[in-house]
C-alpha cells in the first residue's frame, strides 16, 4: 500500500517523519539539499530519544546530493561538483560560517538546538556525507522496531528543510510493501562512494560552529563596544548637513536634532540598502525629514502621495509647497491615482533616481495593479517609504513594502541575503497562529481540529488542548522577530522619545480622552443587538450571506468549513473573495457604530446593489464581480470603496463589462446556482427589515449618540473653545449636520 504526503491539511511530512523516527532503529536519508532548519524540526523527538538512551552511533545517516545556497541555515554552499575532499571540506567550512551567521539564530531555543545537533555530530549519532557526484534524489529509509512494518521508505519531492517538511506543497509517497531492499542498496552504494568526514574534520567543523559563527560566546564588553560603534556610525550628524540646516532656517523651519538624526540615518540606509522606511508617529514631521533626505542625496526624483496631500498648483500647501521650500527643483508630485502617468514620466526621464512614497501602507498588497505600477516606478531607484503604520496586518504586508527597494533573495538587510525565505516562514507561522486564535473554540468541529493540529505542530504534539496564552506569546515573539529584521531600514520615533532631547520641542500636549456616555432606549438596544448579531460569521449565527462578494464559493460548491483543492488562480480568488466578504461585513458594523445615519445610507446602498445584481442575473444568467473592489480594500478608505460600489452597480445596470477588472461567472456552471440566488434574496430581505425598523424607530431623527455629542460641543463653545469633529465616514458627517 502507499500513502501520499503533500504538506496540505494534516498530511505534512514533518508529522509523519516524527512518528517514524520514534519507532526507528536506523534512518537513512538521501536528500538534494540539507539545512539546519530541517534537523531542528525534529529537535524535540530526537532529544526525547537521546535522553531515553535510544540513539546509537550512526543512528541517522544523511547523504547530501547537492551543495546548498546560503539560505535557511544551509550547510553546503554551491551546487557544483567538487574536485577534491580538501576543496569540498573548505567549501563546507565557509558555508558553515554563512549558514550560522544569521539573525534567525539569535534566540535561546536555536542555541540549545544547535548545541544538541553538535553533540549528535560529536558522538557520531548523526553522520553526514556528500555524494561524489551531484544527486537530486529524495529518499527517506526507516528500519523500525515494529513487527508489522519492519521497514519502509518515503520518496518524492521534499528536501530536508523546513519548507520541504511543512510550509510548501510537495508530493511524496510512503511505500511499505515493496522495493525497500532495492532502495536501500541504492543508498548504500552511494554512501560507500561518498565523501566521508574524518574525526578531525568533524572536530574542525564543530570548532567552526562554536567559535566562528553567530553562535560563539560573546562577552558583555565586546557586545557593548560593538553596539556603541554601530550606534555612533549610524546616528552621527555630519558636516555635510550644515547647508541643510541653513536652508531650513532660511525657509522658516526649525531644525530639530531628532529630525537631523533621522536624515543622517535615512541617508545611510539609502546608501547601504537602497531605501528606508520612515515611520515616525503622526506629527513629528516625516515630510520635512523626507525632503531633507532628498536634498542630501542630491538627486532628482518624484513623490507619490494621496491626492489630498499633493497640494494645488500655486504651491501654497502639500507636497508641491515642500518641494518648492526645500528647492527640490525638477521634482514632480503624482497622485496615487495616476501611477500610470508617473511610470510613463519615469521612463521618459532617465535622471529620476529617487522615489518618495507617502502613506506607503496603501501598497501593502502586492497582488494589485497599483502595486505593480509602483514596483516598476521604484525599480533601480532609491526609495523612501513614509508611513505611520508600517506594521500592518501580516508579514506579507511588510515584505511587500521591503520589496520596493530590496531584492528578496539578495537583500542587504539580512546577513544571508535571503529575505524571501524568512518572510515565507513568518507568513506560514502567522497564518497558523491566526487560524488557531480564530478557530480554536469554533462551533465547527473541522475548524477546531485543524486549529489543534496547527497548535501541536508549533508547540509539540503532546498537547491535547489549545492554550491561547501560548498563542499570544508566540505571536508577540513573531512580531518582535520581524521588528529585529526591519531594524536596519526602519526609522521610528514617538513623542515619548523626544523627551530625551535637551532642546525644547514645541508639540501640543495630548491629553487622555474623555468618555461621553449615552443611553439607548429598550427598542434601540434590541435593534443594536440584532444588527451586531446579523453581521457575525455565519457559523456564529450571522444572517448576512454576502453571496455577491464570494461567487466562487457557489460556483465550486464550497461549504463554509471546506478547505478545497483548487488551482492556484482559483485559490487566490477564493481567498480574496472571502476577504472582500469579511470586509463588507465589518464595514456595515463599523458604519452602524459610527452613526445611525451612516448605517441607514449604507443599507440603502447595499440593498440597491444587491437588487441590481439579482436583476442582472435574471436577465443574463451571468454574474460579474469587480476585481477592482478587491484591490481597493488595501488602497482606499471606506467612502472611496462605496463610490466604487456605486460605479459597479451602474455598470451592472448598463450591462457593461471591463475585461481588465471584471470576472464574469456563468451561472449555468454553478454547482450551487439556486443557493446563490436564494442567498442574494435573503440579504435583500435582511436589508429591507433593517430599513423598515429604522424608519419605525425614527433612528436617524432620534439618535442619542448624536444628541450627546451636540450637548458636549455646546459646552465647549460656551467656554469660547474651537471644536473640530473627526469622523471616518462622510455619511456620519452629513447625519450630524442634519441633526445640528
SENUVEX-893088 format. One line per field, with one value per residue (C-alpha): residue number from 0; x, y, z. Coordinates in Angstrom, 1 decimal. Layout:
SENUVEX-893088
kemar <- c(NUM ...)
c1 <- c(X ...)
c2 <- c(Y ...)
c3 <- c(Z ...)
end
This chain:
SENUVEX-893088
kemar <- c(0 1 2 3 4 5 6 7 8 9 10 11 12 13 14 15 16 17 18 19 20 21 22 23 24 25 26 27 28 29 30 31 32 33 34 35 36 37 38 39 40 41 42 43 44 45 46 47 48 49 50 51 52 53 54 55 56 57 58 59 60 61 62 63 64 65 66 67 68 69 70 71 72 73 74 75 76 77 78 79 80 81 82 83 84 85 86 87 88 89 90 91 92 93 94 95 96 97 98 99 100 101 102 103 104 105 106 107 108 109 110 111 112 113 114 115 116 117 118 119 120 121 122 123 124 125 126 127 128 129 130 131 132 133 134 135 136 137 138 139 140 141 142 143 144 145 146 147 148 149 150 151 152 153 154 155 156 157 158 159 160 161 162 163 164 165 166 167 168 169 170 171 172 173 174 175 176 177 178 179 180 181 182 183 184 185 186 187 188 189 190 191 192 193 194 195 196 197 198 199 200 201 202 203 204 205 206 207 208 209 210 211 212 213 214 215 216 217 218 219 220 221 222 223 224 225 226 227 228 229 230 231 232 233 234 235 236 237 238 239 240 241 242 243 244 245 246 247 248 249 250 251 252 253 254 255 256 257 258 259 260 261 262 263 264 265 266 267 268 269 270 271 272 273 274 275 276 277 278 279 280 281 282 283 284 285 286 287 288 289 290 291 292 293 294 295 296 297 298 299 300 301 302 303 304 305 306 307 308 309 310 311 312 313 314 315 316 317 318 319 320 321 322 323 324 325 326 327 328 329 330 331 332 333 334 335 336 337 338 339 340 341 342 343 344 345 346 347 348 349 350 351 352 353 354 355 356 357 358 359 360 361 362 363 364 365 366 367 368 369 370 371 372 373 374 375 376 377 378 379 380 381 382 383 384 385 386 387 388 389 390 391 392 393 394 395 396 397 398 399 400 401 402 403 404 405 406 407 408 409 410 411 412 413 414 415 416 417 418 419 420 421 422 423 424 425 426 427 428 429 430 431 432 433 434 435 436 437 438 439 440 441 442 443 444 445 446 447 448 449 450 451 452 453 454 455 456 457 458 459 460 461 462 463 464 465 466 467 468 469 470 471 472 473 474 475 476 477 478 479 480 481 482 483 484 485 486 487 488 489 490 491 492 493 494 495 496 497 498 499 500 501 502 503 504 505 506 507 508 509 510 511 512 513 514 515 516 517 518 519 520 521 522 523 524 525 526 527 528 529 530 531 532 533 534 535 536 537 538 539 540 541 542 543 544 545 546 547 548 549 550 551 552 553 554 555 556 557 558 559 560 561 562 563 564 565 566 567 568 569 570 571 572 573 574 575 576 577 578 579 580 581 582 583 584 585 586 587 588 589 590 591 592 593 594 595 596 597 598 599 600 601 602 603 604 605 606 607 608 609 610 611 612 613 614 615 616 617 618 619 620 621 622 623 624 625 626 627 628 629 630 631 632 633 634 635 636 637 638 639 640 641 642 643 644 645 646 647 648 649 650 651 652 653 654 655 656 657 658 659 660 661 662 663 664 665 666 667 668 669 670 671 672 673 674 675 676 677 678 679 680 681 682 683 684 685 686 687 688 689 690 691 692 693 694 695 696 697 698 699 700 701 702 703 704 705 706 707 708 709 710 711 712 713 714 715 716 717 718 719 720 721 722 723 724 725 726 727 728 729 730 731 732 733 734 735 736 737 738 739)
c1 <- c(0.0 1.1 0.2 0.6 2.1 1.5 2.0 -1.6 -4.1 -2.9 -0.7 2.6 5.9 7.3 4.5 5.0 8.8 8.4 6.2 8.6 11.8 10.3 10.0 13.1 16.3 18.1 17.4 19.0 18.2 19.3 18.4 19.3 19.7 20.2 19.5 19.8 16.1 15.3 17.0 15.7 12.1 12.8 14.6 12.0 11.6 15.4 16.1 13.5 15.0 18.5 17.5 16.0 19.2 17.6 20.0 23.1 26.1 25.3 21.6 20.9 22.9 22.3 23.7 23.6 23.4 23.8 25.5 23.2 23.0 23.4 19.8 17.9 20.9 22.3 25.4 26.7 27.3 27.5 25.6 28.8 30.9 33.9 37.4 38.8 37.9 40.0 38.1 34.8 35.7 36.8 33.6 31.7 33.6 32.9 29.3 29.0 30.2 27.5 24.7 25.1 25.7 22.1 19.6 17.3 19.6 19.7 17.4 17.8 15.9 18.1 21.3 20.0 19.1 22.4 24.3 22.3 23.0 26.7 26.5 25.0 27.8 30.5 29.0 28.6 24.9 24.3 26.7 26.7 28.3 28.4 27.8 30.8 28.6 25.7 22.5 19.0 17.2 15.0 14.8 14.0 14.5 13.4 14.2 11.7 11.1 7.6 6.8 4.0 6.2 9.9 10.9 9.5 10.6 9.3 10.3 9.1 9.9 10.7 14.2 15.3 14.3 11.5 9.8 10.1 8.7 5.9 5.4 5.3 3.2 5.1 4.3 5.8 4.7 5.2 5.8 5.7 5.2 7.8 11.1 12.8 15.8 16.4 16.1 18.4 21.0 20.9 21.6 24.3 26.2 26.1 27.2 30.1 31.5 30.6 33.0 33.5 34.4 37.2 37.2 39.5 37.1 34.2 36.2 37.1 33.5 32.3 35.0 33.8 30.2 31.2 33.9 33.5 29.8 27.0 26.7 30.1 30.1 30.4 31.4 29.4 32.2 32.6 28.9 28.8 31.7 30.1 26.7 28.2 30.3 27.3 25.1 27.6 28.3 24.5 23.4 26.2 25.3 27.9 29.2 27.5 24.2 25.2 23.8 20.5 20.2 20.8 18.2 15.6 16.2 16.1 12.7 11.2 11.6 13.2 16.0 15.3 18.1 15.8 15.0 18.6 19.5 16.7 18.1 21.6 20.2 18.0 20.8 23.0 20.2 19.6 23.3 23.6 20.2 18.7 16.0 14.4 11.1 10.4 7.8 7.7 4.3 2.0 3.1 6.9 7.5 8.1 7.5 10.2 12.7 12.0 12.6 15.9 17.0 16.1 18.2 21.1 21.1 21.3 19.4 16.2 13.1 9.4 6.8 3.8 1.1 -2.7 -4.4 -5.3 -1.6 -0.3 -1.3 -2.5 -0.5 0.1 2.4 0.7 0.2 1.0 3.9 4.2 4.9 7.5 9.3 9.4 10.6 13.4 14.5 14.0 13.8 12.9 11.0 7.4 4.5 2.0 -1.3 -1.6 -4.5 -2.1 0.6 0.4 1.3 4.1 5.6 5.4 7.2 9.9 10.5 10.8 13.3 16.5 17.6 14.9 16.8 14.7 11.1 9.3 6.1 3.8 1.3 3.1 1.0 -1.6 0.7 1.0 -0.9 1.4 -1.4 -2.8 -2.3 -1.3 1.5 2.6 2.9 4.7 7.2 8.0 8.4 10.8 12.9 16.5 15.7 16.5 13.2 11.8 8.6 6.7 4.1 3.0 1.7 4.4 3.3 0.0 -2.0 0.5 4.2 3.5 2.3 5.7 7.5 5.6 7.0 10.5 10.5 10.1 13.8 15.5 15.9 14.2 16.8 19.8 18.9 21.5 19.1 20.0 23.3 22.5 20.7 17.7 14.9 12.3 12.7 12.4 9.2 7.7 8.3 7.0 3.8 3.3 3.6 1.4 -1.3 -1.3 -1.3 -4.2 -6.1 -5.7 -6.7 -9.8 -11.0 -9.6 -13.1 -15.1 -18.5 -17.3 -15.6 -13.3 -12.0 -11.4 -9.5 -7.4 -6.6 -5.5 -3.3 -1.6 -1.1 0.6 2.8 4.0 4.1 4.5 2.3 1.8 -0.6 -4.2 -5.8 -5.0 -3.6 -4.4 -1.9 0.9 -0.5 -0.5 3.1 4.3 2.6 4.3 7.6 7.0 6.3 9.4 11.5 10.1 10.9 14.5 14.8 13.4 15.6 18.3 15.9 13.1 13.3 10.5 10.2 7.2 6.5 8.0 11.3 11.5 11.7 15.3 16.4 17.6 16.2 12.6 10.4 7.0 4.5 0.9 0.0 -2.1 -4.5 -6.3 -9.6 -12.8 -15.6 -19.1 -21.8 -25.2 -28.1 -30.2 -33.9 -35.0 -36.1 -32.9 -30.8 -32.7 -32.1 -28.4 -28.1 -30.0 -27.7 -24.5 -25.7 -26.8 -23.3 -21.4 -19.8 -22.4 -21.2 -21.9 -25.5 -24.9 -27.6 -25.6 -24.6 -22.6 -23.1 -22.4 -18.9 -17.9 -19.4 -16.6 -18.0 -21.2 -19.5 -17.4 -19.9 -17.7 -19.1 -18.1 -15.9 -14.2 -10.6 -11.0 -8.3 -8.2 -5.9 -3.6 -5.8 -8.9 -7.3 -6.2 -9.8 -11.3 -9.0 -9.6 -13.4 -13.6 -11.6 -14.0 -17.0 -15.4 -14.5 -18.1 -19.5 -17.2 -17.8 -21.5 -20.9 -18.4 -20.8 -23.6 -21.4 -20.4 -23.9 -27.5 -27.4 -24.3 -25.8 -29.1 -27.4 -25.2 -28.0 -30.0 -26.9 -26.2 -29.8 -29.8 -26.6 -28.0 -31.2 -29.3 -27.1 -30.1 -31.8 -28.6 -28.5 -32.2 -31.6 -28.3 -27.8 -24.4 -22.8 -19.9 -17.6 -15.5 -11.9 -11.0 -13.1 -10.6 -7.7 -9.4 -9.5 -5.8 -5.6 -8.7 -10.7 -14.3 -16.0 -13.9 -14.8 -18.5 -18.1 -16.6 -19.6 -21.9 -19.9 -20.0 -23.8 -24.2 -22.2 -24.3 -27.4 -25.9 -24.6 -21.1 -18.1 -14.5 -12.2 -9.3 -11.2 -14.3 -14.6 -17.6 -19.4 -21.7 -24.4 -25.2 -21.8 -22.5 -22.8 -25.0 -26.9 -30.2 -28.5 -26.6 -29.8 -31.6 -28.7 -28.8 -32.6 -32.0 -29.6 -32.1 -34.8 -32.4 -31.7 -35.4 -36.0 -33.4 -34.6 -38.2 -37.2 -35.0 -37.9 -40.3 -38.0 -37.1 -33.4 -32.0 -34.0 -33.7 -30.0 -28.8 -25.2 -25.5 -27.5 -24.8 -22.1 -24.0 -24.5 -20.8 -19.9 -22.2 -20.4 -17.1 -18.5 -19.7 -16.1 -15.1 -13.2 -13.0 -14.1 -13.1 -15.1 -13.3 -15.3 -14.3 -17.4 -18.9 -22.4 -21.9 -20.8 -23.9 -26.0 -24.5 -25.1 -28.7 -29.1 -27.4)
c2 <- c(0.0 3.6 6.9 10.3 13.2 16.7 19.1 20.1 19.8 17.1 15.4 17.1 15.2 16.6 14.9 11.6 11.6 12.4 9.4 7.1 8.5 7.5 3.8 3.5 1.8 3.2 6.0 6.7 10.0 10.9 14.5 17.0 19.8 19.7 22.7 23.0 24.2 20.6 18.9 21.4 20.4 17.1 18.5 17.5 14.0 13.4 14.9 12.6 9.5 10.7 11.2 7.7 6.2 5.1 6.7 4.8 5.6 6.1 6.1 8.7 8.8 11.8 11.7 15.1 15.0 18.7 21.7 24.3 28.0 30.4 30.5 28.7 27.6 25.7 23.6 23.4 26.4 25.8 23.3 22.1 19.0 19.4 18.3 17.0 16.3 19.3 21.6 20.1 20.5 24.1 24.9 23.2 25.3 28.5 27.5 26.8 30.4 31.8 29.4 30.0 33.8 34.9 36.9 33.8 32.1 34.8 33.3 30.9 28.0 27.9 28.0 25.0 23.1 23.8 22.6 19.4 19.0 19.4 16.8 14.3 15.0 14.6 11.3 10.1 9.6 11.8 11.2 13.5 12.7 14.2 12.2 12.1 13.3 15.7 13.8 15.4 12.3 12.5 9.1 8.5 4.9 3.6 0.4 0.1 -2.0 -2.7 -6.3 -5.3 -2.9 -3.7 -1.3 1.3 4.3 7.6 9.2 12.3 16.0 17.1 18.1 18.0 21.6 23.3 24.3 20.7 19.3 21.7 25.0 24.4 22.0 18.8 15.4 12.3 8.7 6.3 2.7 -0.3 -3.5 -3.5 -2.0 -1.4 -3.7 -2.1 1.4 0.6 -0.8 2.4 4.4 2.1 2.2 6.0 6.0 3.7 6.0 9.3 11.9 11.0 13.4 12.2 12.6 15.6 17.1 16.8 18.4 21.3 21.6 21.7 24.3 26.5 26.4 27.2 29.9 31.4 31.9 34.0 31.1 31.8 33.2 37.0 38.7 41.7 44.2 43.1 43.3 46.8 48.1 46.8 48.2 51.6 51.7 50.8 53.4 56.2 55.4 55.3 58.4 60.9 64.1 65.0 68.4 68.0 68.7 72.3 73.5 71.8 73.5 76.9 76.1 75.2 78.3 80.5 78.9 79.3 75.7 74.9 72.3 69.9 67.5 64.4 65.3 65.8 62.4 60.8 62.4 61.0 57.6 57.6 58.7 55.9 53.4 54.5 54.1 50.7 49.2 51.2 52.7 53.2 53.3 56.5 55.5 58.3 58.7 61.4 64.9 64.5 65.9 62.9 65.1 67.6 64.7 63.2 66.5 66.9 63.4 64.1 67.3 65.5 62.8 65.5 63.6 64.2 62.3 62.1 61.9 59.5 60.6 60.5 63.3 65.4 65.6 66.7 70.4 73.0 74.3 77.6 75.5 77.0 73.7 70.0 68.3 70.9 73.5 71.3 70.6 74.3 75.2 72.7 73.8 70.3 71.7 69.3 67.1 66.1 65.0 62.4 61.2 57.5 57.5 58.4 55.8 55.0 58.6 58.5 55.4 57.0 60.1 58.0 56.0 59.2 60.8 58.8 61.2 60.2 58.4 58.8 57.9 59.1 57.3 59.0 56.8 53.8 51.4 51.7 49.5 46.6 44.3 43.3 41.5 44.7 46.8 49.8 47.8 46.6 50.2 51.3 48.5 49.4 53.0 52.1 49.6 50.5 53.7 54.9 54.6 56.5 55.0 57.2 55.6 56.0 52.4 50.1 47.1 46.2 43.0 40.3 39.7 39.7 43.3 44.4 42.2 43.9 47.3 46.0 44.6 48.1 48.7 45.4 42.2 39.5 36.8 39.1 41.6 43.6 43.8 40.3 38.7 35.6 37.8 35.5 37.8 35.8 32.6 34.3 36.0 32.9 31.2 34.2 34.2 30.5 30.7 33.8 32.1 29.1 31.3 33.3 30.2 28.9 32.2 32.4 28.8 27.0 27.3 27.3 25.6 23.9 20.6 20.5 24.0 23.1 20.0 21.9 24.6 21.9 20.3 23.6 24.1 20.7 21.4 24.6 23.8 20.0 17.0 16.1 19.0 17.9 21.3 24.8 27.3 30.6 32.4 30.4 31.5 35.2 34.8 33.2 35.9 38.6 36.8 36.6 40.4 41.1 39.0 40.7 44.1 42.9 42.1 45.5 47.5 48.3 50.1 51.4 54.8 55.2 57.5 58.5 61.6 59.9 59.5 63.3 63.8 62.6 65.6 68.6 71.2 72.4 70.8 72.5 69.7 70.1 68.2 65.2 64.6 61.4 61.0 61.9 59.4 60.7 58.1 57.9 55.6 53.7 53.0 49.5 49.3 50.9 48.5 45.4 46.7 47.3 43.6 42.4 44.3 43.1 39.5 39.6 40.5 37.9 35.0 32.5 29.8 32.1 32.7 35.6 36.2 38.2 35.8 38.3 36.0 38.6 39.1 35.4 33.8 31.3 29.6 28.8 28.1 25.4 24.2 25.1 24.7 27.1 24.6 23.3 23.7 22.7 21.6 24.4 25.6 28.5 31.2 29.7 29.6 33.2 34.2 32.3 34.0 37.4 37.0 35.7 38.8 41.0 39.4 39.9 43.5 44.3 42.5 44.5 47.7 47.6 47.1 50.0 52.3 51.2 52.0 55.3 56.6 55.5 57.9 56.3 52.8 53.8 55.2 52.1 49.7 51.6 51.4 47.8 46.9 48.7 46.9 43.5 44.2 45.3 42.2 40.0 41.7 41.3 37.5 37.0 38.8 37.3 34.1 35.6 37.4 39.9 40.6 43.7 42.6 46.3 46.1 43.5 45.8 48.8 47.0 47.6 51.0 53.1 54.2 53.1 56.0 55.6 51.9 52.7 55.1 52.2 50.1 52.7 52.6 48.8 49.0 51.4 49.2 46.2 48.2 49.1 45.6 46.9 44.7 45.7 42.8 44.3 44.3 42.1 38.4 37.0 34.0 31.8 30.6 27.6 26.2 26.9 23.8 25.9 28.2 28.1 28.7 31.6 33.3 32.4 33.9 37.2 37.3 36.6 39.6 41.9 40.7 41.4 45.0 45.6 44.5 46.9 49.8 49.3 49.0 52.1 54.1 52.7 53.7 57.0 56.3 58.9 61.6 60.2 59.4 59.5 59.4 62.5 64.2 63.6 64.8 68.0 68.6 68.3 70.6 73.2 73.1 73.6 76.5 78.2 78.2 80.0 77.0 75.9 72.4 70.1 66.9 64.0 61.1 58.2 58.5 61.2 59.9 60.4 64.0 64.6 62.9 65.2 68.3 67.3 66.9 70.2)
c3 <- c(0.0 -0.4 1.2 -0.4 1.7 0.3 3.3 2.8 5.6 8.1 5.6 6.3 6.1 9.3 11.4 9.6 10.0 13.7 14.1 12.2 14.0 17.4 16.3 14.1 14.9 11.9 9.5 6.1 4.3 0.8 0.0 -2.6 0.0 3.7 6.0 9.8 9.6 8.7 11.6 14.1 13.2 14.9 17.9 20.5 19.1 18.9 22.3 23.9 22.3 23.3 26.9 26.9 25.5 22.3 19.9 18.9 16.7 13.0 14.0 11.4 8.1 5.9 2.4 0.6 -3.1 -3.9 -2.4 -0.9 -1.4 1.6 2.8 5.6 7.7 4.7 5.4 1.8 -0.3 -4.1 -6.3 -8.2 -8.4 -6.2 -7.4 -4.1 -0.5 0.7 -1.7 -0.5 3.2 2.8 1.0 3.8 6.5 4.6 4.2 8.0 8.7 6.4 7.4 11.2 11.0 10.7 12.8 12.5 15.0 17.6 20.2 23.1 21.5 18.4 20.6 22.5 19.3 17.7 20.8 20.7 17.0 17.6 20.3 17.9 15.4 18.1 19.3 15.7 16.2 13.1 10.3 7.2 3.9 0.5 -2.7 -5.0 -7.9 -7.8 -7.0 -6.7 -5.2 -2.1 -0.3 3.4 4.6 8.0 9.8 12.7 15.8 14.7 13.7 11.4 9.5 9.9 7.2 4.8 2.7 1.6 -1.7 -3.6 -3.8 -0.3 0.8 4.5 5.0 6.9 3.7 2.3 5.6 6.4 4.7 1.0 -1.1 -2.0 -3.3 -1.5 -1.4 1.5 0.4 2.8 0.9 -1.9 -3.1 0.2 -0.5 -3.8 -2.4 0.5 -1.9 -4.0 -0.8 0.5 -2.9 -2.9 0.8 0.1 -2.6 -0.8 0.7 4.3 7.1 9.3 13.1 12.7 10.1 12.5 15.2 12.9 11.8 15.4 16.3 13.4 14.7 18.2 17.6 14.1 13.7 15.4 17.9 19.5 23.1 23.1 26.3 27.6 27.0 23.3 22.8 24.3 22.2 19.0 19.8 20.7 17.5 15.4 17.1 16.6 13.0 12.3 14.1 13.9 12.1 9.5 8.5 5.1 6.8 7.7 4.4 5.2 8.5 6.9 4.2 6.8 8.8 5.7 4.8 8.3 9.6 12.9 12.5 15.4 16.2 16.2 12.6 11.6 13.2 11.1 8.0 8.8 9.4 6.4 4.0 5.5 4.9 1.4 0.6 2.3 1.4 -1.4 0.6 4.1 5.8 7.7 10.3 12.9 14.5 13.2 13.9 14.0 10.5 8.2 5.2 6.3 7.0 3.6 1.9 3.7 2.8 -0.8 -0.7 1.0 -1.7 -4.3 -7.0 -8.9 -8.1 -7.8 -5.0 -4.9 -2.5 -2.0 -3.9 -0.8 0.1 -3.3 -3.0 -5.5 -8.5 -6.7 -4.3 -1.2 0.6 0.4 -1.3 -4.0 -1.3 0.4 -2.9 -3.5 0.0 0.0 -3.5 -5.0 -8.4 -11.2 -8.8 -9.6 -7.4 -8.6 -7.1 -6.2 -8.7 -11.6 -11.2 -14.9 -15.6 -13.0 -14.6 -18.0 -16.7 -15.1 -18.3 -20.2 -17.8 -17.2 -14.4 -12.0 -9.2 -6.1 -5.3 -2.1 -1.4 1.2 3.1 1.7 3.8 0.9 -1.1 1.3 -1.1 -4.0 -5.9 -7.2 -10.4 -8.3 -6.6 -10.0 -11.2 -8.1 -8.2 -11.8 -10.8 -8.0 -9.9 -9.6 -7.7 -4.1 -2.3 0.8 2.2 4.6 6.8 10.5 10.4 8.9 10.9 9.2 9.3 8.3 7.5 3.7 4.1 5.4 2.9 0.0 1.1 1.5 -2.0 -3.3 -2.6 -1.8 -3.9 -1.9 -2.4 -2.4 0.3 2.2 5.2 6.5 6.6 4.5 1.9 1.7 3.0 0.9 2.8 6.1 5.3 3.8 7.2 9.0 6.9 7.3 11.1 11.2 9.2 11.5 14.7 13.3 12.4 15.9 17.5 15.3 15.4 18.5 20.1 16.9 16.8 13.7 14.6 11.5 12.2 15.9 14.9 12.3 14.9 17.3 14.7 13.9 17.7 18.0 15.0 16.6 20.3 20.3 19.5 23.2 23.7 23.9 24.0 22.9 25.4 23.9 26.1 24.3 21.0 22.1 23.4 20.2 18.1 20.1 19.6 15.9 15.8 17.8 15.5 12.4 14.0 14.5 10.9 9.9 12.3 9.8 7.5 9.7 11.5 14.0 17.0 19.1 21.2 24.3 22.6 22.1 25.8 25.7 23.7 25.6 23.2 23.7 21.1 20.6 20.5 21.6 24.8 24.1 27.0 27.7 26.0 27.9 27.7 27.0 27.8 26.1 26.7 24.2 24.7 25.1 21.5 20.2 22.4 21.0 17.5 18.2 19.3 16.3 13.9 15.6 15.6 11.9 10.7 12.8 11.0 9.7 12.0 14.9 13.8 11.4 8.8 6.2 3.4 1.2 -1.8 -4.4 -2.9 -2.9 -6.1 -6.4 -3.3 -5.2 -8.5 -6.9 -4.3 -1.4 2.1 4.8 6.6 3.4 2.5 -1.1 -3.6 -6.1 -8.8 -7.9 -9.5 -8.0 -4.6 -4.9 -5.9 -3.0 -0.5 -1.9 -2.2 1.4 2.4 0.4 2.1 5.6 4.8 3.8 6.8 9.1 7.2 7.8 11.5 11.7 9.9 12.2 15.3 13.7 13.4 12.6 9.7 8.2 8.6 7.1 4.0 3.7 4.0 1.2 -1.0 -0.3 -1.0 -4.3 -5.4 -4.5 -6.4 -9.4 -9.3 -9.0 -11.9 -14.0 -13.1 -14.2 -17.5 -18.5 -16.3 -15.6 -12.7 -12.7 -9.8 -9.9 -9.2 -8.5 -5.3 -4.0 -4.8 -3.2 0.2 0.5 -1.1 -0.4 2.5 3.2 1.5 -1.7 -1.8 -1.5 -4.5 -6.4 -5.5 -7.0 -10.2 -10.2 -9.7 -12.6 -14.9 -14.0 -14.9 -18.2 -18.7 -19.2 -18.7 -18.2 -19.2 -17.2 -13.9 -14.2 -13.6 -15.4 -13.9 -16.0 -13.6 -15.7 -14.5 -10.8 -8.6 -6.2 -8.6 -6.7 -3.3 -4.8 -5.9 -2.6 -0.5 -2.5 -1.9 1.8 2.0 0.3 2.8 5.7 4.4 4.0 7.6 8.9 6.8 8.0 11.7 11.5 10.0 12.6 15.4 13.6 14.4 12.0 13.8 17.4 17.7 21.4 20.3 18.1 20.9 23.4 21.0 20.3 24.0 24.6 21.8 23.1 26.5 24.7 22.7 25.9 27.0 23.9 22.5 18.9 18.0 15.2 14.7 13.0 11.5 9.2 7.2 5.0 5.8 9.5 8.9 6.9 9.6 12.2 10.0 9.7 13.5 14.4)
end
